[in-house]
Amino acid sequence: MAAADSPQGRPGRSPADYFARLPYWLLVALLLGVLLLWSLLADADYNLILNAVSKGVGLTLYVCLISFGLALMVGLALGLARVSRFRPVYEVASFYVEIIRGVPMLVILFYIAFVGAPGLVDLFNWAGSALQALGLGLVAKPLAEFSIRQLSFTSRAILALVIGYSAFIAEIFRAGIESVERGQLEAALSLGMSRSQAMRFVILPQAVRRVLPPLGNDFIAMLKDSALVSVLGVQDITQLGRLYATSTFRFFETYNVVAFLYLVMTIGLSLFVRYWEKRNALNEG
């Protein structure tokens, strides 16, 4: 017997259908999470570890949010350059994207922290000296006196994440732009719009809506990769966990807590991204 139709005209689902579609992996993960949370709250040692490590959650989220926001802007500019008809712009953007995507994130982190940052400071000093020669002392003095000590490792980590992830985000935007039917661009041009107007008002709004789920996945990946900033001494979750574990020799308990904190954030974000994908699919359908 066929299932009754829903008020929206779609076939209804029987309880057996819902049971068959249950995400058992999520139920198991939730069960393990509840058991670990109970241990964190009931065990005095786990409580101490949680209090020590959870102080890094704020810095982890701060680094991720700032880095991802800046990477979005740089990635959008690179993505537009990757679909540009102006050959030099396309070649420069392609060179950047292909080179950065081929270098491991940890290497980018070290390179920016210990090579790029000192080079940037030297550039600031040179610019300050040049401006002083032009008589612009008010603007030149801060640049000329800027030192490497004023550029914190947190700032260097953010810069490295922006550079690393902007290349991947650029490819997401490029794919999103190219997924919009060419006929829409031609229709906009036939209505008298310029190419830039058509891109801004017709192509980009559709492309951005289509790339939101992949961008969400990239944010989750950045959240996990942010653990790499601990190698620079940035006081994130991983670094605080490492310091606590080496001082107390409670490696098992400490890294249980570190993994739990990351899993809570990443699984929560993954579920939100899946919900967003299904909502977009329903809206487009």
N, C-alpha and C positions, 0 to 999 in steps of 0.2 A: 504494500500500500504506500503510495507516495506521501511524502511529508506535506503538511498543510502549508499554504503560502503565508508569508508574513504580511503585515499591513503594507509594506513597501513594494509588494509584488515579488519578492524574492522567496525561493523555497525555504521553509523553516527547517531547522536542524533538530534532530532527535537528541535526547540525552546521550545516546551511544555515540553520536557524531562528536559531541563536545568532549566526551571522555576519550575518544580516539585521538583528538587533536590536542590534548593536554601536553604541555611541554614538560616531560618528565625530568629532563636535565635541570630545569629551573626549580622544580619541586625538590629534587635532591640537593641542589645548591642552597635553597632556602632552609632546608632542614639542617644542613651542615652549618649554615650561617647562624641559625638560632642556637645550635649547640655551642658554637664558638662564642657567640655573644653571651650566653649564659655563663660560660667559663670565664670570660672577661669580667663579668659583673660579680661573680661569686668568688673567684680566686683572688687573693690579695696580691700575689705576684703579678698576675695578668693585669690587675688594676693599675699597679705601678708602671708597668710597661706601656699600657694604653695612655696613661696620663703623660708619660714622657714622649711617646712617639706622636700622639695626636696633635702636639704643638706644631708639627710640620705640615699639617693638612692645609692650613691657611696659606702658607708660602707656596706649597705645591699648586694650589688652585690659582693663586696670584700669578705665578710664573706662566701657567698654562693659559689663563685668560688673556693676559697681556700679549704673550707670544702669538696666540692664535688670532687675536684681533689684528695685530700688525701683519701677520702672515697672510690673512685674508686680503688686506689692502694691496700688499705687494703681489700676491698671487693673482688677484684680479687684473692688475696692470700687466703682469706678464702674460696672462691668458689672453687678454686683448691684443697684446703685441704678437702672440703666436698665431693669431688669425688675421693679422694686418697684411695689407697688400703692398706696404712699403718694405722692400726687401731688407734694407739695413736693420730696421727695427725688428723684423722677424728673425734675422740671423743672430742678432745680439741676444734676444730673449731665448732662442733655441739653444744657443751656446750655454747660457746660464743654467737653464733647466736641465739639460743633458749632463753637464758637468756635476752640478750639485746632487742630482739624483743618483749619480754613480759613486758618491763618496759616503761611507758609513757615518751615521749621525754622531757617533762617539768621536770620530776623527775630526768632523766639522767643529764639534764642541772644543776639542783641544786646540785646533788651529785658530779659531776665533779668539779663544781665551788667551793664548800665549803668543800668537803671531799677529792676528788681525787687530786685536785691541791695542797693542803697542803701536802698530802702524797707524791706526786711527788717531791716537794721541799725537803722534808725530805730525800727522796731517793738520790737526788742530793748531799745533804750535807753529807750523809753517804758515798757516793762514793768518794766525795772530801777528806774526812778524811782518807779513806782507801788508796787513792792514795798518800796523803801526807806522810803516814806511809811508803810507798814504795819509797819515795824520789822523786816523780813526782810532785814537787811543781808548776811548770808552768801550768800544766793541772789541778791540784787539786784545786788551789786557787779559780778560778771562781766558781767551783762547791761547794766548802765548804762555800763560802760567798754568794751564791745565796739565795735570800729571796723571800717570797711570794709576796712582793710588786712589784717585777720585772716581775711577771706573770700577765699581764693585763687581765681584764675581757673579752676583745675581744678574746684573745688567749684561754681563758678557754671555751668561747662559741664555738669557732671553734673546739676545742678538743672534746667537747660534741657532736656536730653535726657529727663529723667524726666517733666517737664511735657508735652513734645511727644509722646512715645511712649505715655504712659499713656492718652491719648485714643484712639489707634488700638488699643491692646491692650484697652481697655474694649469696643470694638465687636466684637473677636474673641471675648471672653468672653460678651458678650450674644448673639451669633449661636450660640455653642456651647450656651449654656443653652437658648435657644429651639429648638435642633435636637433636644433630647431630647423624646420623645413625651409629650404632656400626660397620657396615660393612666397613666404611671409616677408622676407627681405625685399624681394622683387615687387610685391604688392605695396609695401611701404614706400619704395622709391617711386613707383608709378603714381602715388598720391601726392608727390611733391616733396617728400622728406629727403633730407640729405642722408648720407650713409651714417654719419654719427648720430643723427636723430633717430634713424631706424634702429640702430644698435641700442640706443639708450631707452627708447620707449616701446619697442616691439620685441627685439631679440633678447636683450638682457633680462627683463622681468621673467620671461618663460625659462630661460637658461638657469637663472638663480633658483627658481622653484624646483627644477629638475635635479639640481646638484646638492640640494640641502641634505639629503640622506648620506651621500658620500662625504660631504664636509663633516657631518656628525661622526662618521667613522674615523675621519682623520683627526678630529679632536680627541677621540678616545685613544687613538694611537699616540698622539702627543702627550696625553696624560700619562701613559705608560712610559714613554720615552723620557719624560721629565725626570724619572728616577736617575737618568744618566748624569744630571747636574750635580749629583752628590759627589762625583769624582772631583769637582772643583771646590768642595767644602761648603756648598750651599746647604743651609739647614732645612732641607725638605724631609719628607717622611722617611725616605731610605737612609739619608745621612744620620738622622736622629736614631733610627733603629740600629744602624751599624755602630754608632758610638755607644749606645746603651748595651748592645750585645757584647762588644769587646771589653767593656768595663765590668760587666757582671757575669760573663761567660754563659748567659742564658740565651744561646743562639736559637734553639728550637722555639721557645716561647716568643721571643722577640720577633722573629721573622714570620711566625704565625700571625701576629698582630699586624705587621707591615702588609702581608699578603691580604689579610682580611680588609684593611682599610682601602687598599687599591681595588679589591674585588667589589666592595660596596659601591664605589664610585663608577667603575667601568661597567658592571652589570646593569646598574641603574641607568646609565647613559645609553647602553646598548638597547635596553627595552624601550627607552624613549625614541631612539632612532627607528626601531622596528615599527613602533606605533605610528611615527611620522610617515614612514614609507607606505604603510597600509592606508593611511588617511589620504595621502597624495594619490595613491592608485585609485581609491574610490572617487575622489574629486575629478580626476581625469577621465575615469570611466563613465 
